[in-house]
Amino acid sequence: MVSEARRIPERPPQLLRFDRRSGELELAIPMPAEWQPAPGRGLDSNRGPESLTLLLRQGKPAVLLMAAESALLQDPPDMVRVLG
């Protein structure tokens, strides 16, 4: 699960992993610095990562791919970043 940016330090954008049975948080991974809220930079409010998929390739490590819903504030409007 990915939390969406609220552009406040108390709720930064993160990749979250929860236990399926208990619902308890197991792991919280901060998004890269470019995605963190700062003046004129980062994810816009409610424009966080929208897609998440596991890429499996024979003989290579699995990669988790994630894309933002829209461009980061510092990027051109037609650019969408993908993390892998």
C-alpha positions, 0 to 999 in steps of 0.5 A: 500500500502507498500513502498519498502525500498530504504535504505535511511532515507528519504524513510523508509519502511512504510505501507501507506493508501490512500483515494480511491477518492482523492488519498491523504495519510491518514496514514503512519505506519513505519515498525518495527525496524528490517525492517528498514535500518541499517548496515547489517540489515533491508530490502534490496533495492527493497526487501520490503513487497510483500504481504498484506492480511486481515485475518478475523476470527469469534469472533476475531479482524481482522489482517493485514498480510504482508510478505517481498519479501525476507529475511531481511539482518540479517536473514538466506536467506531461512527465510521470515518474516511475520508481523501480 
